[in-house]
Amino acid sequence: MRNMKYALAKVCILAGAAALTVSSATADIPIGLSYGSTGPYATISRASEVAFDLAIADINASGGINGEMLTAVKFDTGGDPKQAALAVRKLGKDDGALAIVGPFSSGEVRVAFPAGEREGIVQISNASTAPKMADKFSYAFRYTIGEFPQMVRVIKTLKGAGDLNKAVIVYGTDDFISKAVGLQIMAPLFEKFGVETASEPIGFSVAAFDLAPQVAQLKEMDIDYIGFGGIVPLAIRFVKEMRRQGIDTPIVGPGVLGDPLIIPGMGSDCEGCVLATYFWADRDDNTRAFSEKFNAAAKEVGIDRPFPHQVDASAYDAVLAIAQVMREHGITGDPSKLAEERTQIRDGLNTAELNGVIGKACFGETGDAKLPGYVMRLENGGWTLLSEHAAASCE
């Protein structure tokens, strides 16, 4: 797949190979993690680190990769795009990573994916969902579903039930994810599917202490839902102010709202809220076993969640995907073969049929994984399944 990109990629490989320091064979195979243990996404990203570590431990416990053990090398970007570009160079050149899980956010991906292309190293983001981030790069992958198709699933589900006829969009003006979801995804999709909007999208500064003026604009609006563009910590602040002002309209959103912390963070304040996710912890015995193992590991480092976030499952499955193609292509971790083996990993991911805790998956022409989806409603302190969507075919 994506063969049209390989000619340019080969130039990058040769340039990267010339800069590599050749040494003797190693007993370890380093895998990088580009994540934000500090910064705006720290609450979510630190939990993904737990899933990353868990995957490496599970792989090594089962014999490693062709007799060699995986070892983790990490870089804390703090959620800063400039640091995400630096992470590629640090993990790729200094640490000799064969592949990288991350970076976390779409803002980081925008600068890290071009850097990875120049370096000739695979990156698999486990959380970036803004449209068209990986499709221009042959070494770039995302083990996620974009917010656009997730929102399509949500709207079709609610429209089919006759529950979504009129809404208003709320988004953070100074947050890349929130702005993209609100203006580039929700706005055109509401128009496409005939959802009437009660006003122009309402913007707010995510750094603002007082959200009362923006929330007050929602009063007297006769709407079914508030389309909220933004991650759960922002949603919690906004919804709590809504309830303080006596507004009980539920919010609706795509995967950015699919965070299990929405349950303890909002409680009954978000009763009736609707969201999308591609990982459902209670789907079957496999997902329940992973959830139990993840929760136990997370609690050991002070992270308490009702169940794994979908991006935690993605971090785990991204490591499994890298390990699978390493085994299939006989990757050795020999530094003298670093550029060659990085390219083998890239090529293997383009054709592999994967099977992780999320389910069967593959990477399409755009570099994004084809994954299942679930539309959930928050009811009685938990998630209730509204509709289930199969992953697109890997053929």
Steps between C-alpha positions, in 0.01 A plus 500: 500500500595866459770401247492844341675637811789256501723678248522805723533280807805324354681833480422555867624150585835556331544835671412350836722196447803718433458663841471177697778383727576136434590276793496136590182294540276574794314269735202736514256640246410857600146629442431869557213672676430866423245617755416778744540405863476874560302768319137527385450130419687357798194343667421291192852453366645359823240224491604418143854460631366228731348319202825537303704353785246221547525401133880486511489290817247261345706462181822437691324250728401303191857482365561844354579556132686220330683426823579862588326709765323830438619796702314830546656839429282801580481873441267738684381763252286685753240516223717754317522452120860628493597242758319231297733572207797484736371167631531348153864602475583396856326162485609431143864612503615492861299202623491300176128420527370282218152653524313753713158489661371857499495790503174551684313802366418619149691822562813297575441269205498793259872557560612154612379308193710708256799457732444123506487492122836672480641264761351191334334370817145375556279693739160369610295762678254349745286811550518748208162520324495826302434437127774405252807495719680185378400475135793704364769291670602139445644452852198651677216295648218559746338223704188708533185599316469861390246719674316548170389136450437469873266800489324357194422188703365710787278717279361206302416319823317796654333609176379146445335508841351844433694651792723756323319772308631826641832574671768759563879458478738601779879489456826628646644777286860447612521120497588323174289190564197688628501750215539229237219287643263795539555687175646249254304191602179573687395808304509342152357169624204665673427679173543183293265293714237770542563590863376854549736725700349753741785749459850543368759281681579634845872531572672523835860526615614176663726709724212716622412472867140612454285321242175655622458747209528227236271264689243776548458517121345152514211610718158501336634300203259227394751230406537123531876488556806718535773387261813534711840518333770420752653243732327391819682731746366797300156342477489448877562870564243611245228256604539583868447867418197405290345312790581790736296725271216250486560376145447122482546444125731199437818533298594287202834441336730254322799313641644797692221444752567126517700529822400280796580792733182665375317270743667600830568851368137587429284235661131581457590838340556313173196273513387450140827616343593309183849417376695267273776255579683223314585302813224361718638352821201273556476367145628146568727290721814629321421867560395432858826314572706784351303756698557316826874469432528863392310634801724305737817632332364856493415496870860405579611839365212694655260507203141402578260447209173311471642333187760573229462794267481410131844661453639269769382201297656663192837540673492133598396383152755728329780319682344165411483607134867598495594172669295298252672642192839474671447128545367456148796684343774356720601829660823465700559844651855502360601871482683441173164407345299776667381689190423175316303350789306821561387487140404133537279597794335771291436263211372230732248733665363596159395143424450334841168379633514575870305364793524677835273580792303744283434225246612422148660795327717614212643826372336655196634726226481802729714338770206485741389172652166350405330439833153420634285761670245528777259785570431529872259692721585580861226359720487425873874550546608277210505462122205353314556374146284676240653362181793284388698550177731243345847596381543557129637205304876451485484368144 
